[in-house]
Amino acid sequence: MKTFLLLAILLFSFTLANAQHEYAPVLEKEIKYKDWTYKQVREGDKDLNLLSSTKGKKLVMVVYFAPWCGNWKLQAPVAQRFYEKYKANGFEIIGVGEYDTVEAIKKSLDTFKITFPVVYESDSTAAKQQTLHYSYRKMTGDSRNWGSPWSIFLVPSELKSKGEFLTEKTFVVNGELMEAESEAFIREKLGLPKEGQKAEVSASKTPEVCEPTATTSLKKP
């Protein structure tokens, strides 16, 4: 039994270490995106309304993720770096946890030392096709199974404060952020000068590595 457990742990560690990136470019897409109010993940935090959170900001990135997803684990440190680097320039990131318990989402935030606000839309893998996240990414041509991570960029000055939709056309990323390209996009929207060019990675055509494990809970917290 001990030998079996050891082999299982080694296999899990090897899988994480060799997870493949699933990069995608920042592309402008038609998307009827609504305002929302969700519960925050961290204890003691109040409900968060998206439109209210955009006030005083120049650019907001909403990133949807499943905490068990290998592609999210690869992107999380990148998102945190962007947040730390540009929050003083009017950049905001809001995470939306999906398809796992609140405790699992909290653990992911602790693991990657995420400090930007995080809410949750769903708390079970069974909710996949019932979420707005699912419908939004299908609108933008995301053919992945789980679609984690998936990001949408909102320019607060261009959002509609009245009507059913905040925006009907904006920029999205149907996969992991391509770091250099995404940073250049963020700097442009914030009105910052270009940084020195970095080597870029092409959008990946490898199969999605984001799949829940057998231990992913289906129960509500």
C-alpha positions in Angstrom: 0.0 0.0 0.0 2.8 2.4 0.9 4.5 1.7 -2.4 1.3 2.4 -4.3 0.8 5.7 -2.6 4.4 6.7 -3.2 4.0 5.9 -6.9 0.8 7.9 -7.1 2.4 10.9 -5.5 5.4 10.7 -7.9 3.1 10.4 -10.9 1.0 13.4 -9.7 4.2 15.5 -9.2 5.5 14.5 -12.6 2.2 15.5 -14.3 2.3 18.9 -12.8 6.0 19.4 -13.6 5.4 18.5 -17.3 2.0 20.3 -17.8 1.8 21.9 -21.2 1.0 25.5 -21.6 -2.1 26.4 -23.6 -1.3 30.0 -24.7 -3.8 32.1 -26.6 -3.6 35.7 -28.0 -5.6 38.7 -26.9 -8.3 39.1 -29.5 -11.2 41.5 -29.8 -14.5 39.5 -29.9 -18.2 40.3 -29.9 -19.6 39.2 -26.5 -22.7 40.3 -24.7 -21.2 40.6 -21.2 -23.4 41.3 -18.2 -22.7 43.0 -14.9 -22.6 40.6 -11.9 -22.5 40.5 -8.1 -20.8 37.4 -6.6 -19.7 36.3 -3.2 -16.0 36.8 -2.4 -13.9 33.8 -1.5 -12.0 35.2 1.4 -13.7 35.1 4.8 -15.1 38.5 5.9 -15.2 39.9 2.4 -18.4 41.4 1.2 -20.2 40.6 -2.0 -18.4 42.2 -5.0 -20.2 44.0 -7.8 -18.2 44.1 -11.0 -19.3 47.5 -12.3 -18.7 49.2 -9.0 -15.2 47.6 -8.9 -14.3 49.2 -12.2 -14.7 52.7 -10.9 -11.5 54.7 -10.8 -9.7 52.0 -12.9 -8.3 52.3 -16.5 -8.4 48.6 -17.3 -9.9 45.5 -15.6 -9.1 41.9 -16.3 -11.6 39.3 -15.1 -10.0 35.9 -15.1 -12.2 32.8 -14.7 -10.4 29.7 -13.4 -10.8 26.2 -11.9 -8.3 25.7 -9.0 -7.5 22.2 -10.1 -6.6 23.2 -13.6 -3.0 22.8 -14.7 -3.2 25.7 -17.1 -4.5 28.0 -14.3 -1.6 26.9 -12.1 0.8 27.9 -14.9 -0.9 31.3 -15.4 -1.6 32.2 -11.7 2.0 33.6 -11.0 1.8 35.6 -14.2 -1.5 37.2 -13.3 -0.2 38.1 -9.8 3.0 39.7 -11.3 0.8 41.8 -13.6 -1.3 42.9 -10.7 1.6 43.9 -8.4 3.3 45.7 -11.3 0.4 47.7 -12.6 -2.2 48.1 -9.9 -0.8 51.6 -9.1 -1.4 52.6 -12.7 -5.1 51.9 -12.7 -5.0 48.1 -13.5 -7.3 45.7 -11.7 -7.7 42.0 -11.8 -10.7 40.1 -10.5 -10.6 36.3 -10.3 -13.8 34.2 -10.7 -13.4 30.7 -9.3 -15.3 27.9 -10.9 -16.1 24.2 -10.7 -14.7 23.3 -7.2 -15.4 24.1 -3.6 -14.7 27.4 -2.0 -12.1 25.8 0.2 -10.3 24.5 -2.8 -10.4 28.0 -4.4 -9.0 29.5 -1.2 -6.2 26.9 -1.1 -5.2 27.9 -4.7 -5.1 31.6 -3.7 -2.8 30.7 -0.8 -0.6 28.5 -2.8 0.1 31.2 -5.4 -0.1 34.1 -3.0 -2.9 35.7 -5.0 -3.7 39.2 -3.5 -6.2 40.5 -6.1 -10.0 40.0 -5.2 -11.5 36.7 -6.1 -15.2 35.7 -6.2 -16.8 32.4 -7.2 -19.6 31.7 -9.6 -19.9 27.9 -9.1 -18.7 25.4 -6.6 -19.0 22.0 -8.4 -17.8 20.4 -11.6 -21.5 19.5 -12.3 -22.2 23.2 -12.9 -20.0 23.5 -16.0 -22.7 24.1 -18.7 -24.9 26.2 -16.3 -22.4 29.0 -15.8 -22.2 32.4 -17.5 -18.5 31.5 -17.9 -19.5 28.6 -20.1 -21.8 30.7 -22.3 -19.3 33.6 -22.6 -16.4 31.5 -23.8 -18.7 29.7 -26.3 -19.7 33.1 -27.7 -16.0 33.8 -28.4 -15.1 30.5 -30.0 -13.4 28.8 -27.1 -13.7 25.1 -27.9 -11.9 23.8 -24.8 -13.7 21.4 -22.5 -13.4 23.4 -19.3 -12.0 26.7 -20.5 -9.7 27.5 -17.6 -8.2 30.0 -17.5 -10.4 32.4 -19.6 -9.9 36.2 -19.4 -11.9 39.2 -20.5 -10.5 42.7 -20.5 -12.8 45.6 -19.7 -12.1 49.3 -20.3 -14.2 51.1 -17.6 -14.6 54.3 -19.5 -16.3 52.4 -22.3 -18.7 50.3 -20.2 -22.4 50.9 -20.3 -23.9 51.8 -16.9 -27.5 51.2 -18.2 -29.0 48.4 -20.2 -28.6 44.6 -20.1 -25.0 44.4 -21.1 -21.8 46.2 -19.9 -20.3 45.7 -23.3 -21.0 43.9 -26.5 -17.5 43.9 -27.9 -14.1 43.7 -26.1 -10.9 41.7 -25.8 -10.7 38.2 -24.5 -8.1 35.4 -24.1 -9.3 31.9 -24.8 -6.5 30.2 -22.9 -3.4 31.2 -21.0 -2.0 34.7 -21.3 1.0 35.0 -23.6 3.0 37.0 -21.1 4.9 39.5 -23.4 1.9 40.1 -25.7 -0.5 40.5 -22.8 1.8 42.9 -21.0 2.2 45.0 -24.1 -1.6 45.2 -24.4 -2.0 46.1 -20.7 0.6 48.9 -21.0 -1.0 50.3 -24.1 -4.5 50.4 -22.4 -2.9 52.1 -19.3 -1.2 54.7 -21.5 2.3 53.5 -20.5 5.3 53.5 -22.9 6.4 50.3 -24.5 9.0 48.2 -22.7 11.9 46.4 -24.4 10.8 43.6 -26.6 10.8 40.1 -25.1 10.9 36.8 -26.8 7.3 35.6 -27.4 5.8 32.2 -27.4 3.3 31.3 -30.1 -0.2 30.4 -29.3 -0.3 26.7 -28.4 -2.0 24.0 -30.4 -1.4 21.3 -27.8 -4.4 19.5 -26.2 -5.9 21.0 -23.2 -4.3 19.7 -20.0 -7.1 21.2 -17.8 -9.1 18.3 -16.4 -10.4 17.7 -12.9 -8.8 14.9 -10.9 -10.7 12.1 -9.3 -10.4 13.8 -5.9 -12.2 17.0 -7.1 -15.2 17.4 -4.8 -18.7 17.6 -6.3 -20.3 18.8 -3.1 -21.0 22.3 -2.0 -18.9 23.6 0.9 
